[in-house]
Amino acid sequence: MSFALPKSTLADKFLPKKVFEAKTPKGKKVFKTVVKITLTHKLSPHTINIEKTVKVPEILLFEIVLHEKKIPKNAIKAIDAIISLPILYKFVHEEHFCFGISLLEEKRYFYSEWDEVKEFSFSDTTLEKVYQNIVKSFLHVSTTKDFKESLALEQKVQTLGKEIQALENKIKNEKQFKKQLELSRILKPLEQEFQNLLKENDAKD
């Protein structure tokens, strides 16, 4: 899939992975599944006529071709450590694709599912807001107007979802019926809290 961006943002610049390997400990191992790295687009006041901010002076779009259908998360962390700008990644393996982006100033990443079609909004009053809109598109719940509030809610939902999944696995693997009931009693209020969080979020949209 292609991005709905003006031609002025097109960069189409090949970035040798050797450059990133040289600046990364165990670089060849970290980038071994990467075939090719291309800077496809550059969003800046000069290319898209949207004002920059101190936090987000530019937004870069990278396409990374892979040897296998697996996101090279350590390679992405290495690239982000070298390039201190927001980067929207598109990963490609054969006919498959997915996307990823990091949260500025935090060791937190968001990735789409493979072959999940996403609609990114590249229009707003500042590049920082454009970046926030991109991040919001990765959240698993419908987003609220406030960016920080959206992220906090996403974190709660993800944490609670993991707790619920862990309990469900325990119940599934537990052979004693009595212990299954005990775990189910713990699970029920967590599921209710999960649903309440989703309703709370929907009410704020």
GUKOL-863629 format. One record per atom (N, C-alpha, C): residue in three letters; atom name; x, y, z. Coordinates in Angstrom, 3 decimals, padded with zeros to 6 digits, always signed. Example, Ala and Ser with C-alpha at 12.3 -4.5 7.8 and 13.67 -1.06 7.14 Angstrom:
<sites>
   residu   atome          u          v          w
      ala       N   +013.190   -005.690   +007.800
      ala      CA   +012.300   -004.500   +007.800
      ala       C   +013.200   -003.300   +007.800
      ser       N   +012.850   -002.250   +007.080
      ser      CA   +013.670   -001.060   +007.140
      ser       C   +012.900   +000.030   +007.870
</sites>
This chain:
<sites>
   residu   atome          u          v          w
      met       N   +000.843   -001.191   +000.000
      met      CA   +000.000   +000.000   +000.000
      met       C   +000.879   +001.243   +000.000
      ser       N   +000.426   +002.302   -000.614
      ser      CA   +001.191   +003.545   -000.693
      ser       C   +000.568   +004.596   +000.216
      phe       N   +001.351   +005.612   +000.555
      phe      CA   +000.892   +006.676   +001.432
      phe       C   +000.306   +007.823   +000.610
      ala       N   -000.760   +008.417   +001.135
      ala      CA   -001.376   +009.568   +000.470
      ala       C   -000.620   +010.833   +000.865
      leu       N   +000.530   +011.043   +000.231
      leu      CA   +001.392   +012.176   +000.540
      leu       C   +001.757   +012.918   -000.741
      pro       N   +001.970   +014.228   -000.644
      pro      CA   +002.376   +014.988   -001.835
      pro       C   +003.757   +014.559   -002.335
      lys       N   +004.000   +014.748   -003.633
      lys      CA   +005.268   +014.351   -004.233
      lys       C   +006.452   +015.061   -003.596
      ser       N   +006.205   +016.241   -003.050
      ser      CA   +007.285   +017.018   -002.427
      ser       C   +007.910   +016.306   -001.232
      thr       N   +007.187   +015.346   -000.641
      thr      CA   +007.710   +014.625   +000.528
      thr       C   +008.552   +013.420   +000.125
      leu       N   +008.514   +013.067   -001.160
      leu      CA   +009.198   +011.860   -001.623
      leu       C   +010.713   +012.016   -001.517
      ala       N   +011.352   +011.034   -000.869
      ala      CA   +012.806   +011.042   -000.722
      ala       C   +013.438   +009.916   -001.539
      asp       N   +012.917   +008.697   -001.382
      asp      CA   +013.385   +007.523   -002.129
      asp       C   +014.917   +007.402   -002.069
      lys       N   +015.433   +007.407   -000.854
      lys      CA   +016.880   +007.373   -000.646
      lys       C   +017.298   +006.057   +000.012
      phe       N   +018.138   +005.309   -000.663
      phe      CA   +018.657   +004.054   -000.129
      phe       C   +019.640   +004.342   +001.000
      leu       N   +019.459   +003.673   +002.140
      leu      CA   +020.342   +003.848   +003.290
      leu       C   +021.097   +002.543   +003.540
      pro       N   +022.409   +002.506   +003.255
      pro      CA   +023.177   +001.266   +003.440
      pro       C   +023.106   +000.776   +004.888
      lys       N   +022.734   -000.481   +005.074
      lys      CA   +022.600   -000.977   +006.447
      lys       C   +023.967   -001.093   +007.136
      lys       N   +025.045   -001.095   +006.342
      lys      CA   +026.393   -001.124   +006.928
      lys       C   +026.639   +000.088   +007.814
      val       N   +026.027   +001.220   +007.450
      val      CA   +026.180   +002.445   +008.246
      val       C   +025.584   +002.243   +009.642
      phe       N   +024.410   +001.613   +009.691
      phe      CA   +023.762   +001.346   +010.973
      phe       C   +024.485   +000.240   +011.739
      glu       N   +024.963   -000.766   +011.033
      glu      CA   +025.700   -001.858   +011.674
      glu       C   +026.952   -001.338   +012.365
      ala       N   +027.641   -000.399   +011.704
      ala      CA   +028.893   +000.136   +012.237
      ala       C   +028.673   +000.913   +013.536
      lys       N   +027.483   +001.464   +013.712
      lys      CA   +027.177   +002.267   +014.902
      lys       C   +026.407   +001.489   +015.971
      thr       N   +026.251   +000.182   +015.746
      thr      CA   +025.474   -000.642   +016.661
      thr       C   +026.311   -001.808   +017.175
      pro       N   +026.376   -002.015   +018.497
      pro      CA   +027.064   -003.204   +019.027
      pro       C   +026.460   -004.483   +018.422
      lys       N   +027.316   -005.381   +017.983
      lys      CA   +026.877   -006.623   +017.318
      lys       C   +025.952   -006.298   +016.137
      gly       N   +026.336   -005.257   +015.408
      gly      CA   +025.491   -004.726   +014.338
      gly       C   +025.083   -005.730   +013.282
      lys       N   +026.027   -006.569   +012.812
      lys      CA   +025.696   -007.528   +011.759
      lys       C   +024.650   -008.531   +012.232
      lys       N   +024.734   -008.927   +013.486
      lys      CA   +023.758   -009.859   +014.048
      lys       C   +022.399   -009.187   +014.199
      val       N   +022.417   -007.921   +014.634
      val      CA   +021.177   -007.173   +014.852
      val       C   +020.421   -006.951   +013.543
      phe       N   +021.162   -006.704   +012.469
      phe      CA   +020.546   -006.372   +011.177
      phe       C   +020.558   -007.546   +010.192
      lys       N   +020.797   -008.764   +010.663
      lys      CA   +020.966   -009.900   +009.748
      lys       C   +019.705   -010.212   +008.941
      thr       N   +018.518   -009.910   +009.476
      thr      CA   +017.287   -010.216   +008.723
      thr       C   +016.861   -009.064   +007.807
      val       N   +017.602   -007.957   +007.859
      val      CA   +017.277   -006.784   +007.037
      val       C   +017.949   -006.894   +005.669
      val       N   +017.156   -006.771   +004.606
      val      CA   +017.679   -006.811   +003.244
      val       C   +018.026   -005.404   +002.768
      lys       N   +017.108   -004.481   +002.977
      lys      CA   +017.269   -003.138   +002.412
      lys       C   +016.519   -002.121   +003.266
      ile       N   +017.123   -000.947   +003.451
      ile      CA   +016.494   +000.152   +004.183
      ile       C   +016.385   +001.353   +003.238
      thr       N   +015.175   +001.891   +003.108
      thr      CA   +014.962   +003.037   +002.227
      thr       C   +014.203   +004.131   +002.968
      leu       N   +014.731   +005.346   +002.898
      leu      CA   +013.984   +006.515   +003.367
      leu       C   +013.039   +006.892   +002.236
      thr       N   +011.756   +006.596   +002.405
      thr      CA   +010.800   +006.814   +001.308
      thr       C   +010.244   +008.232   +001.286
      his       N   +009.953   +008.794   +002.475
      his      CA   +009.370   +010.137   +002.553
      his       C   +009.958   +010.914   +003.723
      lys       N   +009.959   +012.226   +003.564
      lys      CA   +010.416   +013.120   +004.625
      lys       C   +009.372   +014.219   +004.805
      leu       N   +008.812   +014.290   +006.006
      leu      CA   +007.817   +015.318   +006.310
      leu       C   +008.479   +016.430   +007.112
      ser       N   +008.518   +017.620   +006.535
      ser      CA   +009.114   +018.779   +007.189
      ser       C   +008.354   +020.016   +006.725
      pro       N   +008.572   +021.160   +007.362
      pro      CA   +007.889   +022.385   +006.907
      pro       C   +008.142   +022.688   +005.427
      his       N   +009.302   +022.257   +004.887
      his      CA   +009.650   +022.548   +003.496
      his       C   +008.980   +021.582   +002.510
      thr       N   +008.643   +020.363   +002.998
      thr      CA   +008.103   +019.369   +002.073
      thr       C   +006.591   +019.204   +002.153
      ile       N   +006.011   +019.539   +003.304
      ile      CA   +004.566   +019.328   +003.455
      ile       C   +003.845   +020.571   +003.992
      asn       N   +004.604   +021.644   +004.222
      asn      CA   +004.012   +022.922   +004.647
      asn       C   +003.203   +022.808   +005.943
      ile       N   +003.775   +022.081   +006.891
      ile      CA   +003.193   +021.988   +008.234
      ile       C   +004.268   +022.411   +009.228
      glu       N   +003.905   +023.226   +010.189
      glu      CA   +004.879   +023.769   +011.140
      glu       C   +005.511   +022.677   +012.004
      lys       N   +006.807   +022.831   +012.246
      lys      CA   +007.512   +021.908   +013.137
      lys       C   +007.359   +022.362   +014.582
      thr       N   +007.757   +021.491   +015.510
      thr      CA   +007.846   +021.855   +016.921
      thr       C   +009.232   +021.444   +017.410
      val       N   +009.567   +021.827   +018.624
      val      CA   +010.875   +021.453   +019.179
      val       C   +010.991   +019.928   +019.271
      lys       N   +009.916   +019.276   +019.696
      lys      CA   +009.934   +017.816   +019.844
      lys       C   +009.934   +017.103   +018.500
      val       N   +009.202   +017.654   +017.545
      val      CA   +009.070   +016.985   +016.240
      val       C   +009.382   +017.968   +015.111
      pro       N   +010.674   +018.112   +014.767
      pro      CA   +011.042   +019.003   +013.663
      pro       C   +010.791   +018.368   +012.293
      glu       N   +010.840   +017.014   +012.262
      glu      CA   +010.611   +016.264   +011.027
      glu       C   +010.024   +014.897   +011.368
      ile       N   +009.378   +014.280   +010.391
      ile      CA   +008.938   +012.894   +010.511
      ile       C   +009.460   +012.150   +009.288
      leu       N   +010.100   +011.005   +009.524
      leu      CA   +010.656   +010.212   +008.433
      leu       C   +009.830   +008.942   +008.236
      leu       N   +009.748   +008.494   +006.989
      leu      CA   +009.074   +007.239   +006.669
      leu       C   +010.103   +006.289   +006.060
      phe       N   +010.276   +005.143   +006.714
      phe      CA   +011.238   +004.142   +006.259
      phe       C   +010.509   +002.914   +005.725
      glu       N   +011.047   +002.338   +004.659
      glu      CA   +010.600   +001.008   +004.224
      glu       C   +011.753   +000.043   +004.441
      ile       N   +011.496   -001.042   +005.159
      ile      CA   +012.528   -002.026   +005.452
      ile       C   +012.121   -003.374   +004.861
      val       N   +012.891   -003.836   +003.904
      val      CA   +012.650   -005.147   +003.289
      val       C   +013.359   -006.204   +004.115
      leu       N   +012.659   -007.313   +004.379
      leu      CA   +013.154   -008.333   +005.298
      leu       C   +013.340   -009.689   +004.629
      his       N   +014.267   -010.476   +005.197
      his      CA   +014.479   -011.850   +004.741
      his       C   +013.365   -012.764   +005.232
      glu       N   +012.742   -012.423   +006.347
      glu      CA   +011.700   -013.262   +006.932
      glu       C   +010.561   -012.408   +007.447
      lys       N   +009.427   -013.043   +007.649
      lys      CA   +008.222   -012.336   +008.088
      lys       C   +008.249   -012.176   +009.614
      lys       N   +009.180   -011.359   +010.061
      lys      CA   +009.356   -011.119   +011.492
      lys       C   +009.953   -009.734   +011.686
      ile       N   +009.326   -008.921   +012.535
      ile      CA   +009.800   -007.553   +012.755
      ile       C   +011.139   -007.578   +013.491
      pro       N   +012.188   -006.938   +012.956
      pro      CA   +013.499   -006.907   +013.609
      pro       C   +013.542   -005.825   +014.698
      lys       N   +012.945   -006.112   +015.842
      lys      CA   +012.742   -005.085   +016.869
      lys       C   +014.048   -004.489   +017.396
      asn       N   +015.086   -005.303   +017.521
      asn      CA   +016.372   -004.767   +017.989
      asn       C   +016.997   -003.829   +016.958
      ala       N   +016.792   -004.141   +015.684
      ala      CA   +017.299   -003.260   +014.623
      ala       C   +016.565   -001.920   +014.649
      ile       N   +015.263   -001.955   +014.911
      ile      CA   +014.470   -000.722   +014.975
      ile       C   +014.932   +000.139   +016.154
      lys       N   +015.191   -000.507   +017.287
      lys      CA   +015.693   +000.235   +018.445
      lys       C   +017.042   +000.872   +018.132
      ala       N   +017.879   +000.155   +017.398
      ala      CA   +019.194   +000.679   +017.028
      ala       C   +019.068   +001.880   +016.094
      ile       N   +018.180   +001.790   +015.117
      ile      CA   +017.969   +002.910   +014.186
      ile       C   +017.447   +004.126   +014.938
      asp       N   +016.494   +003.911   +015.833
      asp      CA   +015.941   +005.028   +016.604
      asp       C   +016.984   +005.681   +017.500
      ala       N   +017.935   +004.886   +017.991
      ala      CA   +018.994   +005.438   +018.834
      ala       C   +019.960   +006.302   +018.021
      ile       N   +020.109   +005.964   +016.748
      ile      CA   +021.014   +006.709   +015.873
      ile       C   +020.337   +007.949   +015.296
      ile       N   +019.077   +007.789   +014.889
      ile      CA   +018.323   +008.904   +014.292
      ile       C   +017.291   +009.392   +015.302
      ser       N   +017.511   +010.531   +015.877
      ser      CA   +016.634   +011.036   +016.946
      ser       C   +015.452   +011.820   +016.383
      leu       N   +014.721   +011.161   +015.482
      leu      CA   +013.520   +011.745   +014.886
      leu       C   +012.425   +010.686   +014.856
      pro       N   +011.156   +011.084   +014.862
      pro      CA   +010.084   +010.099   +014.731
      pro       C   +010.168   +009.407   +013.367
      ile       N   +010.058   +008.087   +013.380
      ile      CA   +010.115   +007.314   +012.143
      ile       C   +008.911   +006.373   +012.078
      leu       N   +008.156   +006.484   +010.995
      leu      CA   +007.093   +005.526   +010.723
      leu       C   +007.700   +004.449   +009.823
      tyr       N   +007.702   +003.208   +010.318
      tyr      CA   +008.310   +002.103   +009.586
      tyr       C   +007.257   +001.297   +008.824
      lys       N   +007.606   +000.934   +007.609
      lys      CA   +006.836   -000.054   +006.862
      lys       C   +007.760   -001.242   +006.617
      phe       N   +007.367   -002.408   +007.114
      phe      CA   +008.160   -003.625   +006.952
      phe       C   +007.566   -004.446   +005.812
      val       N   +008.437   -004.971   +004.973
      val      CA   +007.981   -005.731   +003.807
      val       C   +008.729   -007.060   +003.731
      his       N   +007.951   -008.131   +003.585
      his      CA   +008.531   -009.448   +003.300
      his       C   +007.697   -010.090   +002.202
      glu       N   +008.337   -010.221   +001.035
      glu      CA   +007.629   -010.716   -000.149
      glu       C   +006.372   -009.873   -000.382
      glu       N   +005.185   -010.474   -000.378
      glu      CA   +003.966   -009.684   -000.619
      glu       C   +003.317   -009.203   +000.673
      his       N   +003.937   -009.462   +001.809
      his      CA   +003.376   -009.097   +003.115
      his       C   +003.971   -007.791   +003.635
      phe       N   +003.205   -007.101   +004.491
      phe      CA   +003.657   -005.817   +005.036
      phe       C   +003.065   -005.598   +006.425
      cys       N   +003.709   -004.743   +007.196
      cys      CA   +003.145   -004.246   +008.456
      cys       C   +003.851   -002.936   +008.799
      phe       N   +003.405   -002.284   +009.869
      phe      CA   +003.915   -000.958   +010.219
      phe       C   +004.350   -000.907   +011.683
      gly       N   +005.182   +000.084   +011.991
      gly      CA   +005.610   +000.271   +013.372
      gly       C   +006.050   +001.703   +013.621
      ile       N   +005.995   +002.098   +014.894
      ile      CA   +006.460   +003.432   +015.291
      ile       C   +006.792   +003.392   +016.778
      ser       N   +007.710   +004.247   +017.195
      ser      CA   +008.064   +004.302   +018.610
      ser       C   +007.444   +005.531   +019.253
      leu       N   +007.289   +005.457   +020.566
      leu      CA   +006.782   +006.590   +021.326
      leu       C   +007.965   +007.443   +021.756
      leu       N   +007.954   +008.703   +021.386
      leu      CA   +009.069   +009.595   +021.690
      leu       C   +009.369   +009.629   +023.188
      glu       N   +010.661   +009.613   +023.509
      glu      CA   +011.150   +009.737   +024.885
      glu       C   +010.780   +008.548   +025.774
      glu       N   +010.264   +007.482   +025.197
      glu      CA   +009.924   +006.286   +025.965
      glu       C   +010.365   +005.055   +025.183
      lys       N   +010.713   +004.001   +025.912
      lys      CA   +011.071   +002.737   +025.260
      lys       C   +009.791   +001.936   +025.036
      arg       N   +008.970   +002.455   +024.165
      arg      CA   +007.663   +001.857   +023.927
      arg       C   +007.369   +001.875   +022.431
      tyr       N   +007.030   +000.724   +021.902
      tyr      CA   +006.818   +000.602   +020.462
      tyr       C   +005.417   +000.082   +020.158
      phe       N   +004.917   +000.491   +018.999
      phe      CA   +003.613   +000.030   +018.537
      phe       C   +003.793   -000.580   +017.146
      tyr       N   +003.211   -001.763   +016.950
      tyr      CA   +003.296   -002.436   +015.661
      tyr       C   +001.903   -002.886   +015.222
      ser       N   +001.668   -002.859   +013.926
      ser      CA   +000.411   -003.379   +013.393
      ser       C   +000.542   -004.884   +013.195
      glu       N   -000.569   -005.524   +012.870
      glu      CA   -000.533   -006.926   +012.472
      glu       C   -000.035   -006.996   +011.032
      trp       N   +000.491   -008.134   +010.642
      trp      CA   +000.912   -008.304   +009.255
      trp       C   -000.296   -008.215   +008.324
      asp       N   -000.121   -007.466   +007.248
      asp      CA   -001.138   -007.268   +006.210
      asp       C   -002.375   -006.520   +006.713
      glu       N   -002.237   -005.838   +007.843
      glu      CA   -003.326   -004.993   +008.351
      glu       C   -003.291   -003.649   +007.620
      val       N   -004.363   -003.334   +006.932
      val      CA   -004.443   -002.074   +006.195
      val       C   -004.729   -000.941   +007.180
      lys       N   -003.882   +000.071   +007.170
      lys      CA   -004.045   +001.197   +008.090
      lys       C   -004.156   +002.503   +007.299
      glu       N   -004.996   +003.385   +007.809
      glu      CA   -005.150   +004.709   +007.212
      glu       C   -004.468   +005.738   +008.114
      phe       N   -003.398   +006.340   +007.628
      phe      CA   -002.667   +007.334   +008.402
      phe       C   -003.082   +008.741   +007.979
      ser       N   -003.269   +009.600   +008.977
      ser      CA   -003.588   +011.001   +008.692
      ser       C   -002.312   +011.832   +008.777
      phe       N   -001.946   +012.476   +007.683
      phe      CA   -000.739   +013.296   +007.630
      phe       C   -001.062   +014.779   +007.562
      ser       N   -002.245   +015.153   +008.005
      ser      CA   -002.659   +016.551   +007.950
      ser       C   -003.067   +017.049   +009.331
      asp       N   -002.417   +018.119   +009.796
      asp      CA   -002.774   +018.758   +011.062
      asp       C   -002.022   +020.087   +011.154
      thr       N   -002.139   +020.751   +012.288
      thr      CA   -001.563   +022.092   +012.409
      thr       C   -000.055   +022.082   +012.641
      thr       N   +000.459   +021.004   +013.269
      thr      CA   +001.901   +020.877   +013.488
      thr       C   +002.338   +019.448   +013.208
      leu       N   +003.642   +019.275   +012.972
      leu      CA   +004.181   +017.934   +012.747
      leu       C   +004.059   +017.071   +014.003
      glu       N   +004.102   +017.711   +015.160
      glu      CA   +003.945   +016.949   +016.399
      glu       C   +002.551   +016.333   +016.481
      lys       N   +001.541   +017.082   +016.061
      lys      CA   +000.176   +016.556   +016.066
      lys       C   +000.006   +015.477   +014.996
      val       N   +000.682   +015.641   +013.865
      val      CA   +000.667   +014.597   +012.842
      val       C   +001.243   +013.310   +013.420
      tyr       N   +002.376   +013.445   +014.099
      tyr      CA   +003.015   +012.290   +014.746
      tyr       C   +002.071   +011.641   +015.756
      gln       N   +001.416   +012.443   +016.574
      gln      CA   +000.474   +011.908   +017.567
      gln       C   -000.681   +011.171   +016.898
      asn       N   -001.158   +011.697   +015.782
      asn      CA   -002.229   +011.033   +015.036
      asn       C   -001.778   +009.672   +014.503
      ile       N   -000.521   +009.613   +014.073
      ile      CA   +000.027   +008.344   +013.581
      ile       C   +000.073   +007.326   +014.718
      val       N   +000.578   +007.751   +015.873
      val      CA   +000.648   +006.850   +017.031
      val       C   -000.753   +006.373   +017.416
      lys       N   -001.713   +007.275   +017.429
      lys      CA   -003.086   +006.919   +017.800
      lys       C   -003.651   +005.826   +016.908
      ser       N   -003.234   +005.822   +015.647
      ser      CA   -003.761   +004.828   +014.715
      ser       C   -003.307   +003.409   +015.061
      phe       N   -002.300   +003.283   +015.938
      phe      CA   -001.811   +001.970   +016.359
      phe       C   -002.495   +001.469   +017.639
      leu       N   -003.234   +002.319   +018.320
      leu      CA   -003.853   +001.923   +019.572
      leu       C   -004.978   +000.933   +019.326
      his       N   -005.159   +000.029   +020.270
      his      CA   -006.134   -001.042   +020.113
      his       C   -007.543   -000.642   +020.535
      val       N   -007.669   +000.538   +021.079
      val      CA   -008.998   +001.044   +021.455
      val       C   -009.238   +002.335   +020.688
      ser       N   -010.484   +002.719   +020.555
      ser      CA   -010.780   +004.005   +019.927
      ser       C   -010.190   +005.099   +020.805
      thr       N   -009.667   +006.137   +020.196
      thr      CA   -008.863   +007.105   +020.932
      thr       C   -009.663   +008.305   +021.421
      thr       N   -009.199   +008.839   +022.540
      thr      CA   -009.779   +010.068   +023.058
      thr       C   -009.070   +011.256   +022.411
      lys       N   -009.567   +012.457   +022.648
      lys      CA   -008.978   +013.642   +022.020
      lys       C   -007.601   +013.959   +022.586
      asp       N   -007.406   +013.697   +023.872
      asp      CA   -006.130   +014.018   +024.514
      asp       C   -005.124   +012.885   +024.287
      phe       N   -003.943   +013.231   +023.775
      phe      CA   -002.942   +012.233   +023.416
      phe       C   -002.438   +011.456   +024.630
      lys       N   -002.064   +012.158   +025.687
      lys      CA   -001.543   +011.488   +026.880
      lys       C   -002.587   +010.588   +027.528
      glu       N   -003.814   +011.055   +027.539
      glu      CA   -004.904   +010.269   +028.104
      glu       C   -005.139   +008.999   +027.269
      ser       N   -005.031   +009.131   +025.974
      ser      CA   -005.182   +007.982   +025.076
      ser       C   -004.115   +006.929   +025.366
      leu       N   -002.860   +007.384   +025.534
      leu      CA   -001.766   +006.466   +025.802
      leu       C   -001.922   +005.781   +027.155
      ala       N   -002.365   +006.549   +028.152
      ala      CA   -002.565   +005.981   +029.487
      ala       C   -003.647   +004.906   +029.466
      leu       N   -004.724   +005.163   +028.746
      leu      CA   -005.814   +004.196   +028.634
      leu       C   -005.352   +002.954   +027.885
      glu       N   -004.578   +003.156   +026.822
      glu      CA   -004.048   +002.025   +026.061
      glu       C   -003.181   +001.141   +026.950
      gln       N   -002.354   +001.771   +027.793
      gln      CA   -001.478   +001.026   +028.693
      gln       C   -002.297   +000.195   +029.680
      lys       N   -003.355   +000.784   +030.235
      lys      CA   -004.228   +000.073   +031.166
      lys       C   -004.886   -001.125   +030.494
      val       N   -005.406   -000.897   +029.296
      val      CA   -006.103   -001.959   +028.571
      val       C   -005.144   -003.101   +028.228
      gln       N   -003.934   -002.766   +027.780
      gln      CA   -002.959   -003.794   +027.424
      gln       C   -002.516   -004.601   +028.644
      thr       N   -002.251   -003.895   +029.759
      thr      CA   -001.823   -004.570   +030.989
      thr       C   -002.913   -005.505   +031.499
      leu       N   -004.134   -005.010   +031.538
      leu      CA   -005.254   -005.820   +032.014
      leu       C   -005.516   -006.995   +031.072
      gly       N   -005.372   -006.744   +029.773
      gly      CA   -005.564   -007.818   +028.794
      gly       C   -004.571   -008.949   +029.001
      lys       N   -003.325   -008.620   +029.337
      lys      CA   -002.305   -009.633   +029.592
      lys       C   -002.624   -010.429   +030.858
      glu       N   -003.119   -009.741   +031.889
      glu      CA   -003.502   -010.422   +033.120
      glu       C   -004.641   -011.407   +032.861
      ile       N   -005.626   -010.963   +032.089
      ile      CA   -006.769   -011.811   +031.754
      ile       C   -006.317   -013.027   +030.949
      gln       N   -005.441   -012.806   +029.975
      gln      CA   -004.946   -013.908   +029.145
      gln       C   -004.182   -014.926   +029.988
      ala       N   -003.366   -014.426   +030.935
      ala      CA   -002.594   -015.317   +031.799
      ala       C   -003.512   -016.172   +032.677
      leu       N   -004.569   -015.557   +033.211
      leu      CA   -005.524   -016.298   +034.035
      leu       C   -006.299   -017.324   +033.209
      glu       N   -006.685   -016.937   +032.012
      glu      CA   -007.404   -017.867   +031.127
      glu       C   -006.539   -019.082   +030.804
      asn       N   -005.238   -018.854   +030.606
      asn      CA   -004.328   -019.969   +030.348
      asn       C   -004.202   -020.879   +031.561
      lys       N   -004.152   -020.276   +032.750
      lys      CA   -004.072   -021.067   +033.981
      lys       C   -005.309   -021.935   +034.162
      ile       N   -006.483   -021.333   +033.901
      ile      CA   -007.746   -022.075   +034.021
      ile       C   -007.779   -023.239   +033.031
      lys       N   -007.301   -022.976   +031.812
      lys      CA   -007.296   -023.996   +030.777
      lys       C   -006.393   -025.173   +031.133
      asn       N   -005.261   -024.859   +031.784
      asn      CA   -004.277   -025.900   +032.108
      asn       C   -004.486   -026.535   +033.485
      glu       N   -005.357   -025.924   +034.292
      glu      CA   -005.608   -026.439   +035.640
      glu       C   -006.515   -027.675   +035.589
      lys       N   -006.071   -028.761   +036.218
      lys      CA   -006.820   -030.019   +036.178
      lys       C   -007.842   -030.122   +037.304
      gln       N   -007.587   -029.432   +038.409
      gln      CA   -008.508   -029.517   +039.556
      gln       C   -009.666   -028.531   +039.381
      phe       N   -010.871   -029.068   +039.426
      phe      CA   -012.057   -028.248   +039.205
      phe       C   -012.191   -027.138   +040.253
      lys       N   -011.850   -027.468   +041.498
      lys      CA   -011.963   -026.486   +042.581
      lys       C   -011.062   -025.280   +042.310
      lys       N   -009.849   -025.524   +041.852
      lys      CA   -008.917   -024.431   +041.561
      lys       C   -009.364   -023.649   +040.320
      gln       N   -010.002   -024.356   +039.383
      gln      CA   -010.557   -023.672   +038.217
      gln       C   -011.605   -022.651   +038.642
      leu       N   -012.441   -023.037   +039.589
      leu      CA   -013.478   -022.138   +040.095
      leu       C   -012.866   -020.938   +040.804
      glu       N   -011.813   -021.196   +041.591
      glu      CA   -011.139   -020.107   +042.312
      glu       C   -010.543   -019.086   +041.335
      leu       N   -009.906   -019.614   +040.289
      leu      CA   -009.308   -018.731   +039.279
      leu       C   -010.384   -017.978   +038.500
      ser       N   -011.500   -018.644   +038.255
      ser      CA   -012.611   -018.005   +037.540
      ser       C   -013.202   -016.854   +038.336
      arg       N   -013.237   -017.008   +039.650
      arg      CA   -013.746   -015.927   +040.515
      arg       C   -012.822   -014.714   +040.469
      ile       N   -011.528   -014.969   +040.305
      ile      CA   -010.568   -013.868   +040.172
      ile       C   -010.699   -013.222   +038.798
      leu       N   -010.956   -014.063   +037.808
      leu      CA   -011.018   -013.590   +036.418
      leu       C   -012.218   -012.685   +036.156
      lys       N   -013.358   -013.029   +036.718
      lys      CA   -014.596   -012.323   +036.404
      lys       C   -014.532   -010.813   +036.646
      pro       N   -014.054   -010.336   +037.830
      pro      CA   -013.981   -008.876   +038.037
      pro       C   -012.969   -008.185   +037.116
      leu       N   -011.919   -008.920   +036.726
      leu      CA   -010.942   -008.341   +035.798
      leu       C   -011.567   -008.133   +034.419
      glu       N   -012.371   -009.099   +033.990
      glu      CA   -013.063   -008.961   +032.709
      glu       C   -014.051   -007.806   +032.739
      gln       N   -014.709   -007.633   +033.899
      gln      CA   -015.655   -006.533   +034.045
      gln       C   -014.924   -005.190   +034.005
      glu       N   -013.766   -005.133   +034.666
      glu      CA   -012.956   -003.909   +034.666
      glu       C   -012.483   -003.585   +033.251
      phe       N   -012.126   -004.631   +032.494
      phe      CA   -011.685   -004.462   +031.114
      phe       C   -012.791   -003.838   +030.268
      gln       N   -014.003   -004.362   +030.404
      gln      CA   -015.138   -003.834   +029.663
      gln       C   -015.473   -002.398   +030.079
      asn       N   -015.325   -002.115   +031.384
      asn      CA   -015.594   -000.761   +031.881
      asn       C   -014.611   +000.249   +031.298
      leu       N   -013.347   -000.172   +031.147
      leu      CA   -012.341   +000.715   +030.552
      leu       C   -012.694   +001.041   +029.109
      leu       N   -013.155   +000.038   +028.383
      leu      CA   -013.533   +000.264   +026.996
      leu       C   -014.747   +001.184   +026.898
      lys       N   -015.710   +000.984   +027.798
      lys      CA   -016.901   +001.849   +027.805
      lys       C   -016.530   +003.266   +028.185
      glu       N   -015.623   +003.407   +029.167
      glu      CA   -015.149   +004.732   +029.596
      glu       C   -014.511   +005.467   +028.436
      asn       N   -013.705   +004.741   +027.651
      asn      CA   -013.040   +005.340   +026.497
      asn       C   -014.053   +005.743   +025.426
      asp       N   -015.021   +004.869   +025.153
      asp      CA   -016.034   +005.176   +024.144
      asp       C   -016.847   +006.407   +024.515
      ala       N   -017.090   +006.574   +025.826
      ala      CA   -017.887   +007.704   +026.286
      ala       C   -017.168   +009.028   +026.088
      lys       N   -015.815   +008.973   +026.040
      lys      CA   -015.038   +010.209   +025.909
      lys       C   -014.797   +010.600   +024.463
      asp       N   -015.057   +009.679   +023.546
      asp      CA   -014.822   +009.994   +022.129
      asp       C   -015.877   +010.936   +021.584
</sites>
